[in-house]
Amino acid sequence: MIPVESFFLPPAANGTLQQRIRQLVAEGIVSGRFRAGDKLPSSRGLADHLGISRITVTLAYTDLVSSDYLTSRGRSGYFVSDTAPVQPDMRRLTARAAPLVDFTALTGARFSKADRVIKPDDWARYPFPFIYGQADVTLFDHQNWRQCALRALGKRDFETLTSDYYERDDPLLIEYILRGILPRRGIDARPDEVLLTMGAQNALWLSAQVLLQPGRHAVMENPGYPALRAMLAQSGAQMTSVDVDAGGLPPEALPGGANVVFTTASHHCPTNATMPLERRMRLLAAAKAQDFIIVEDDYEFEMSFLRPVAPSLKSLDSDGRVIHIGSFSKSLFPGLRLGYIVAPESFIREARALRAQVLRHPPGHIQRTVAYFLSLGHYDALINRMKQAFKRRRILMEEAIRAQGLTCALRSGYSGSALRPRATDRAPLPDRRPYRQTAPSVRPLETRPCQWSCSPPAASPAAAVCGSNRPS
């Protein structure tokens, strides 16, 4: 329905009231603001809004019906006619004037110039959509999620839905994270040591903003998360990338003078490397000796389906030097945008204050829905189902890779949703033209530099196949 506030009678306009109302409606239809099928305000409502007689509005509507701008549907009211005149789309015919302000020069393109992972909009069309960060909807528990969402929309939780938490989070979700999620990582924390975020990316941004500034030194893994590289660059801090090996980030390769080290010890992407326990202890010892902070991105710990998951760095930390980041994006779905930070209370206090300046808190309804989904056991059932499916798919993928004469580089002993086939020097690059000519729905692997890498690829090439959770 077209809101009554869309109509305004300028005091200096020409013509009778009836003519001016007719002009308002006709201009709205011709310009495209009012579209076929839109319902007009009632004659009484529009008359009260404009402070004029109802008969004036009725006569204007009647005149518009006779001109085929409107149609009357009995007691339902007046609607924009399906055959009403419309103005041709002139946007393609007339060139827009160039803006007078050059915002690229004004802003320095500080954010848009950063490298980004390119994902095609039509990725779901491909029979084998190896697209990072997408979900397989066939594995998700739609029914129970819907029930939890409806429960969160109920009268009992209405205050949770409508209230502004200011800087706080849903206590029910925080309680379950403390009792149900963190113990699986060996972490014992208090409510004031946990902060909810809009996913792991938001958690990494908050951590970088709180810990870094010009004059400080940050270290990240190579290859590593492209968005993190952009965050560190925007902080103004010095950034150094350290190559990972089969055991993840090597502590002995860390540069001197580091203030913050970002690592994915549990499951590195895209190499699948998992940091051994002995190396984790050496990294913590180095953090104490060199006085730096560790930000642990606990990426895909739930997807450890080949052997039990290794303990988190945070669980081994006795000095409060580890900032632990977790997310529900991989285990539930990426569109949820919900994660968390576990850290000493003094750090959480600063991160909470920064979050409040930007977005206050994640939506209350989303928090309560997730709290119900987790506490009722649906989350655990979903994780078990995903582990079984991922294990089957990984076995099939590895068999297919071996059948092509390739091997997996840095194969993880734990699991993961990514595979990294290693090409041989004798393996020719495929000709992609036949695919484009005969099977446009197939997107072959691109031969371009890895967007996760901070440096040129090594002499022995390896391509990361970051699997979405889509069925094969």
C-alpha positions as CSV (number, residue, x, y, z in Angstrom):
1,M,0.0,0.0,0.0
2,I,1.2,3.5,-0.9
3,P,1.7,5.4,2.4
4,V,-0.4,8.5,2.9
5,E,2.8,10.4,3.7
6,S,3.8,10.2,0.1
7,F,1.3,12.9,-0.7
8,F,2.0,16.6,-0.1
9,L,0.3,19.7,-1.5
10,P,2.7,22.6,-2.0
11,P,1.0,25.8,-1.0
12,A,2.1,27.7,-4.1
13,A,1.0,25.1,-6.7
14,N,-1.5,26.1,-9.4
15,G,-4.9,24.5,-10.1
16,T,-7.8,23.4,-8.0
17,L,-7.3,20.9,-5.1
18,Q,-8.8,18.2,-7.3
19,Q,-6.4,18.9,-10.1
20,R,-3.4,19.0,-7.8
21,I,-4.3,15.6,-6.3
22,R,-4.8,14.1,-9.8
23,Q,-1.3,15.5,-10.7
24,L,0.3,14.0,-7.6
25,V,-1.0,10.5,-8.4
26,A,-0.3,10.7,-12.1
27,E,3.2,11.9,-11.6
28,G,3.9,9.2,-9.1
29,I,2.6,6.5,-11.5
30,V,4.5,7.9,-14.6
31,S,7.7,8.3,-12.7
32,G,7.6,4.7,-11.5
33,R,7.3,5.5,-7.8
34,F,3.7,4.0,-7.8
35,R,3.6,0.7,-9.6
36,A,0.9,-1.5,-11.1
37,G,-1.2,-3.1,-8.3
38,D,-0.2,-0.7,-5.6
39,K,-3.1,0.3,-3.4
40,L,-3.9,4.0,-3.0
41,P,-4.7,5.5,0.5
42,S,-8.4,5.5,1.2
43,S,-10.2,8.7,0.2
44,R,-11.0,9.4,3.9
45,G,-7.4,8.8,5.0
46,L,-5.9,11.0,2.3
47,A,-8.4,13.7,2.9
48,D,-7.6,13.7,6.6
49,H,-3.9,13.8,5.9
50,L,-4.2,16.7,3.5
51,G,-6.8,18.5,5.5
52,I,-9.4,18.7,2.7
53,S,-12.8,17.4,1.9
54,R,-13.2,13.7,1.2
55,I,-15.4,14.4,-1.9
56,T,-12.4,16.3,-3.4
57,V,-10.2,13.2,-3.1
58,T,-13.1,10.9,-4.4
59,L,-13.6,13.1,-7.5
60,A,-9.9,13.1,-8.2
61,Y,-9.7,9.3,-7.9
62,T,-12.8,8.9,-10.2
63,D,-11.1,11.1,-12.8
64,L,-7.9,9.0,-12.6
65,V,-10.0,5.8,-13.1
66,S,-11.5,7.2,-16.3
67,S,-8.0,8.0,-17.5
68,D,-6.9,4.5,-16.8
69,Y,-4.4,5.5,-14.2
70,L,-6.4,3.8,-11.4
71,T,-8.8,0.9,-11.1
72,S,-11.5,0.5,-8.5
73,R,-12.0,-2.9,-6.9
74,G,-15.4,-2.6,-5.1
75,R,-15.0,-2.2,-1.4
76,S,-11.2,-3.0,-1.6
77,G,-10.4,0.6,-2.7
78,Y,-8.4,2.1,-5.5
79,F,-5.3,0.5,-7.1
80,V,-2.8,1.6,-9.8
81,S,-4.0,0.1,-13.1
82,D,-2.0,-2.6,-14.8
83,T,-2.3,-0.5,-18.0
84,A,-1.4,2.8,-16.6
85,P,0.9,5.0,-18.6
86,V,4.5,4.7,-17.6
87,Q,7.5,6.8,-18.5
88,P,10.2,5.1,-20.6
89,D,13.4,4.2,-18.8
90,M,15.7,7.1,-19.7
91,R,18.6,6.0,-17.5
92,R,20.3,4.3,-20.4
93,L,19.5,7.1,-22.9
94,T,20.9,10.0,-20.9
95,A,24.4,10.1,-19.5
96,R,24.6,11.1,-15.9
97,A,26.8,14.0,-15.0
98,A,30.1,13.1,-13.4
99,P,30.1,13.8,-9.6
100,L,32.0,16.9,-8.6
101,V,33.7,15.1,-5.7
102,D,36.4,12.5,-6.4
103,F,35.8,10.2,-3.4
104,T,38.6,7.9,-4.5
105,A,41.1,10.7,-4.1
106,L,39.4,12.0,-1.0
107,T,39.4,8.6,0.8
108,G,42.6,7.2,-0.7
109,A,40.6,4.0,-1.4
110,R,41.8,2.7,1.9
111,F,39.3,-0.1,2.0
112,S,38.3,-0.9,-1.5
113,K,41.8,-1.4,-2.8
114,A,42.4,-4.4,-0.4
115,D,42.5,-7.8,-2.1
116,R,39.2,-9.7,-1.8
117,V,38.2,-13.3,-2.4
118,I,36.1,-13.3,-5.5
119,K,33.0,-15.4,-5.4
120,P,30.7,-15.7,-8.4
121,D,27.0,-14.7,-7.8
122,D,25.8,-17.8,-9.6
123,W,28.1,-20.3,-7.8
124,A,25.1,-22.6,-7.1
125,R,24.6,-23.3,-10.8
126,Y,27.9,-25.2,-11.0
127,P,27.7,-29.0,-10.7
128,F,30.8,-28.9,-8.5
129,P,30.8,-25.6,-6.7
130,F,34.1,-25.5,-4.9
131,I,33.3,-22.1,-3.5
132,Y,34.7,-21.1,-0.1
133,G,32.3,-20.2,2.7
134,Q,28.9,-21.6,1.4
135,A,26.6,-24.2,3.0
136,D,24.9,-27.4,2.0
137,V,21.3,-26.7,2.9
138,T,20.5,-30.4,2.7
139,L,22.5,-31.1,5.8
140,F,20.8,-28.4,7.9
141,D,18.1,-29.1,10.4
142,H,15.4,-26.7,9.0
143,Q,12.5,-28.0,11.1
144,N,14.1,-27.6,14.5
145,W,15.7,-24.3,13.6
146,R,12.3,-23.0,12.6
147,Q,10.8,-24.2,15.9
148,C,13.6,-22.5,17.8
149,A,13.1,-19.3,15.8
150,L,9.3,-19.4,16.4
151,R,9.9,-19.9,20.1
152,A,12.2,-16.9,20.2
153,L,9.5,-14.9,18.6
154,G,6.9,-15.9,21.2
155,K,5.5,-13.7,23.9
156,R,7.7,-15.0,26.6
157,D,10.8,-13.9,24.7
158,F,9.3,-10.7,23.3
159,E,11.5,-8.5,25.5
160,T,14.6,-10.3,24.1
161,L,13.4,-9.6,20.6
162,T,12.6,-5.9,21.1
163,S,15.1,-4.7,23.8
164,D,18.3,-2.9,23.2
165,Y,20.9,-4.7,25.2
166,Y,23.3,-1.7,24.9
167,E,26.6,-3.4,25.4
168,R,25.3,-6.7,26.8
169,D,24.6,-10.1,25.2
170,D,21.9,-12.6,25.6
171,P,22.7,-14.3,29.0
172,L,21.1,-17.6,27.8
173,L,23.4,-17.9,24.8
174,I,26.5,-16.8,26.9
175,E,25.6,-19.4,29.5
176,Y,25.4,-22.2,26.9
177,I,28.7,-21.1,25.2
178,L,30.3,-21.3,28.7
179,R,28.8,-24.7,29.5
180,G,28.5,-26.4,26.1
181,I,31.0,-25.0,23.6
182,L,34.1,-23.8,25.4
183,P,34.6,-27.0,27.5
184,R,35.0,-28.9,24.2
185,R,38.1,-26.7,23.6
186,G,39.3,-27.1,27.2
187,I,38.4,-23.5,28.1
188,D,37.1,-22.5,31.5
189,A,35.7,-18.9,31.3
190,R,33.4,-16.5,33.2
191,P,30.6,-14.5,31.6
192,D,32.6,-11.3,31.6
193,E,35.3,-13.0,29.6
194,V,33.1,-13.7,26.6
195,L,31.9,-11.3,23.9
196,L,29.5,-12.1,21.0
197,T,30.5,-10.8,17.6
198,M,29.1,-10.6,14.1
199,G,31.1,-13.7,13.0
200,A,34.8,-14.5,13.3
201,Q,35.7,-11.7,10.8
202,N,34.2,-9.1,13.1
203,A,36.0,-10.7,16.0
204,L,39.3,-10.4,14.2
205,W,38.6,-6.8,13.4
206,L,37.8,-5.9,17.0
207,S,40.9,-7.7,18.2
208,A,43.1,-5.8,15.6
209,Q,41.6,-2.5,16.5
210,V,42.0,-3.0,20.2
211,L,45.6,-4.4,20.1
212,L,47.2,-2.6,17.2
213,Q,48.1,0.9,16.1
214,P,50.9,2.7,14.2
215,G,54.2,1.7,15.7
216,R,53.2,-1.8,16.7
217,H,54.1,-5.0,14.9
218,A,51.6,-7.8,13.9
219,V,52.5,-11.2,12.5
220,M,50.1,-13.4,10.4
221,E,50.4,-16.7,8.6
222,N,51.3,-17.1,5.0
223,P,49.1,-18.2,3.3
224,G,46.5,-16.6,5.5
225,Y,43.0,-15.2,5.7
226,P,42.9,-12.3,3.1
227,A,40.5,-10.2,5.1
228,L,42.8,-10.3,8.1
229,R,45.6,-9.0,5.9
230,A,43.5,-6.0,5.0
231,M,42.5,-5.4,8.7
232,L,46.2,-5.4,9.7
233,A,47.1,-3.0,6.9
234,Q,44.3,-0.6,7.9
235,S,45.4,-0.6,11.5
236,G,48.6,1.2,10.5
237,A,50.8,-1.4,12.3
238,Q,53.8,-3.1,10.7
239,M,52.8,-6.4,9.3
240,T,55.0,-9.5,8.7
241,S,53.9,-12.8,7.2
242,V,55.5,-16.1,8.2
243,D,55.3,-19.2,6.0
244,V,53.5,-22.1,7.5
245,D,54.7,-25.7,7.2
246,A,53.2,-29.1,7.8
247,G,52.8,-28.2,11.5
248,G,51.3,-24.7,11.0
249,L,53.1,-21.6,12.2
250,P,56.7,-22.3,13.3
251,P,57.5,-20.3,16.5
252,E,61.3,-20.2,15.6
253,A,60.4,-18.3,12.4
254,L,58.7,-15.4,14.2
255,P,60.5,-12.0,13.8
256,G,61.7,-10.1,16.8
257,G,59.7,-7.3,18.2
258,A,56.3,-8.7,17.4
259,N,53.4,-7.4,19.5
260,V,50.5,-9.6,18.2
261,V,50.6,-13.0,16.5
262,F,47.5,-14.2,14.6
263,T,47.3,-18.0,14.1
264,T,44.9,-20.7,13.1
265,A,46.5,-23.5,15.2
266,S,43.6,-25.9,15.2
267,H,43.1,-26.0,11.4
268,H,44.9,-23.8,9.0
269,C,43.2,-22.8,5.8
270,P,44.0,-23.6,3.0
271,T,46.9,-25.9,3.8
272,N,44.9,-28.1,6.4
273,A,47.9,-27.9,8.7
274,T,47.2,-28.6,12.4
275,M,49.7,-27.3,15.0
276,P,51.1,-30.2,17.1
277,L,50.8,-30.0,20.9
278,E,54.6,-29.6,21.3
279,R,54.7,-26.7,18.9
280,R,51.8,-25.0,20.7
281,M,53.7,-25.2,23.9
282,R,56.7,-23.6,22.2
283,L,54.6,-20.8,20.8
284,L,53.2,-20.0,24.2
285,A,56.7,-20.1,25.7
286,A,57.8,-17.7,23.0
287,A,54.9,-15.4,23.7
288,K,55.9,-15.2,27.3
289,A,59.6,-14.7,26.6
290,Q,59.1,-12.1,23.9
291,D,56.0,-10.5,25.5
292,F,53.5,-10.8,22.6
293,I,49.8,-11.6,22.4
294,I,48.4,-14.5,20.5
295,V,45.1,-14.2,18.6
296,E,43.8,-17.7,18.0
297,D,41.3,-18.1,15.2
298,D,39.8,-21.5,16.1
299,Y,38.8,-22.2,12.5
300,E,36.8,-25.3,11.8
301,F,37.6,-27.1,15.0
302,E,34.1,-28.8,14.8
303,M,35.1,-30.5,11.6
304,S,37.7,-32.8,13.1
305,F,36.3,-36.1,11.8
306,L,39.5,-38.2,11.3
307,R,40.7,-38.0,14.9
308,P,39.8,-36.2,18.2
309,V,40.3,-32.4,18.0
310,A,43.6,-31.0,19.5
311,P,43.3,-28.7,22.5
312,S,43.0,-25.0,21.8
313,L,45.9,-22.7,22.6
314,K,43.6,-20.8,25.0
315,S,43.2,-24.0,27.1
316,L,47.0,-24.2,27.5
317,D,47.5,-20.5,28.3
318,S,48.3,-19.8,31.9
319,D,49.3,-16.1,31.5
320,G,46.2,-14.7,29.8
321,R,48.1,-14.0,26.5
322,V,45.7,-15.8,24.2
323,I,42.7,-14.1,22.6
324,H,40.4,-17.0,21.5
325,I,38.0,-16.5,18.5
326,G,35.2,-18.9,17.6
327,S,32.3,-18.8,15.1
328,F,29.1,-20.6,14.2
329,S,29.4,-19.7,10.5
330,K,30.9,-23.1,9.5
331,S,28.9,-25.3,11.8
332,L,25.5,-23.6,11.3
333,F,25.5,-21.3,8.2
334,P,27.6,-18.3,7.1
335,G,24.6,-16.0,6.8
336,L,24.1,-16.3,10.6
337,R,27.0,-13.9,11.2
338,L,27.5,-14.9,14.8
339,G,30.8,-15.6,16.6
340,Y,32.5,-14.9,20.0
341,I,35.7,-13.8,21.6
342,V,37.1,-15.4,24.8
343,A,39.7,-13.3,26.6
344,P,40.6,-11.7,29.9
345,E,38.0,-9.4,31.3
346,S,40.1,-6.3,30.7
347,F,40.4,-7.0,27.0
348,I,36.7,-7.9,26.7
349,R,35.8,-4.6,28.3
350,E,37.7,-2.7,25.6
351,A,36.4,-4.8,22.8
352,R,32.8,-4.4,24.1
353,A,33.1,-0.7,24.2
354,L,34.4,-0.6,20.6
355,R,31.6,-2.9,19.5
356,A,29.1,-0.7,21.1
357,Q,30.3,2.3,19.1
358,V,29.8,0.4,15.8
359,L,26.9,-2.0,16.1
360,R,25.8,-2.3,19.8
361,H,25.3,-6.1,19.7
362,P,24.1,-8.9,17.4
363,P,20.3,-9.0,16.9
364,G,18.6,-10.3,20.0
365,H,16.3,-12.7,18.1
366,I,19.2,-14.3,16.4
367,Q,21.0,-14.7,19.8
368,R,18.0,-16.3,21.4
369,T,17.3,-18.6,18.5
370,V,20.8,-19.9,18.5
371,A,20.6,-20.3,22.3
372,Y,17.6,-22.6,22.0
373,F,19.1,-24.5,19.0
374,L,22.2,-25.2,21.1
375,S,20.6,-25.9,24.4
376,L,18.0,-28.4,23.0
377,G,20.7,-30.6,21.5
378,H,20.0,-29.8,17.8
379,Y,23.5,-28.3,17.4
380,D,25.3,-31.5,18.5
381,A,23.1,-33.6,16.2
382,L,23.9,-31.3,13.3
383,I,27.7,-31.4,13.9
384,N,27.6,-35.3,14.0
385,R,25.7,-35.3,10.7
386,M,28.1,-32.9,9.0
387,K,31.1,-34.8,10.2
388,Q,29.8,-38.1,8.7
389,A,28.9,-36.3,5.4
390,F,32.2,-34.5,5.2
391,K,34.2,-37.6,5.9
392,R,32.4,-39.5,3.0
393,R,33.0,-36.6,0.6
394,R,36.6,-36.2,1.6
395,I,37.3,-39.9,0.9
396,L,35.6,-39.6,-2.5
397,M,37.6,-36.4,-3.4
398,E,40.9,-37.9,-2.4
399,E,40.2,-41.0,-4.5
400,A,39.3,-38.8,-7.5
401,I,42.5,-36.8,-7.0
402,R,44.7,-39.9,-6.9
403,A,42.9,-41.2,-10.0
404,Q,44.2,-38.1,-11.8
405,G,47.8,-38.9,-10.7
406,L,47.9,-36.1,-8.1
407,T,48.5,-36.0,-4.4
408,C,47.3,-33.9,-1.6
409,A,49.8,-31.4,-0.2
410,L,50.1,-31.1,3.6
411,R,47.3,-33.5,4.2
412,S,45.9,-32.9,7.7
413,G,45.6,-35.8,10.1
414,Y,42.5,-34.3,11.6
415,S,40.1,-33.2,8.8
416,G,38.7,-30.1,7.2
417,S,36.6,-28.9,4.3
418,A,39.5,-27.9,2.1
419,L,41.7,-30.1,-0.1
420,R,45.1,-29.0,-1.6
421,P,46.1,-31.1,-4.6
422,R,49.7,-30.8,-5.6
423,A,50.4,-30.6,-9.3
424,T,53.6,-32.1,-10.8
425,D,56.0,-30.3,-13.0
426,R,54.9,-32.6,-15.9
427,A,51.2,-32.0,-15.5
428,P,50.0,-29.6,-18.3
429,L,47.5,-26.9,-17.4
430,P,44.0,-27.8,-18.8
431,D,42.6,-26.0,-21.7
432,R,39.5,-24.3,-20.4
433,R,38.0,-23.4,-23.8
434,P,36.2,-26.8,-24.3
435,Y,34.4,-26.3,-21.0
436,R,33.2,-22.9,-21.9
437,Q,32.0,-24.0,-25.3
438,T,30.2,-27.2,-24.4
439,A,29.4,-26.9,-20.7
440,P,28.9,-23.3,-19.6
441,S,27.6,-24.4,-16.2
442,V,31.0,-25.9,-15.3
443,R,33.5,-23.5,-13.9
444,P,37.0,-25.0,-14.2
445,L,39.8,-24.1,-11.9
446,E,41.3,-20.7,-12.5
447,T,45.0,-20.4,-13.1
448,R,45.7,-17.3,-11.0
449,P,47.8,-16.5,-7.9
450,C,46.3,-17.7,-4.6
451,Q,44.3,-15.0,-2.9
452,W,45.3,-16.4,0.5
453,S,49.0,-15.9,-0.1
454,C,51.1,-12.9,1.0
455,S,54.0,-13.9,-1.3
456,P,54.6,-15.6,-4.7
457,P,53.8,-19.4,-4.7
458,A,56.5,-21.9,-4.0
459,A,58.3,-23.8,-6.8
460,S,56.1,-26.8,-6.2
461,P,52.6,-25.7,-7.1
462,A,49.6,-26.5,-5.1
463,A,46.0,-25.4,-5.6
464,A,43.6,-25.0,-2.7
465,V,40.2,-26.5,-3.4
466,C,38.1,-24.9,-0.6
467,G,35.0,-27.0,-0.5
468,S,31.7,-25.5,0.2
469,N,29.4,-27.6,2.2
470,R,27.5,-28.3,-1.0
471,P,26.7,-32.0,-1.8
472,S,28.8,-33.6,-4.5
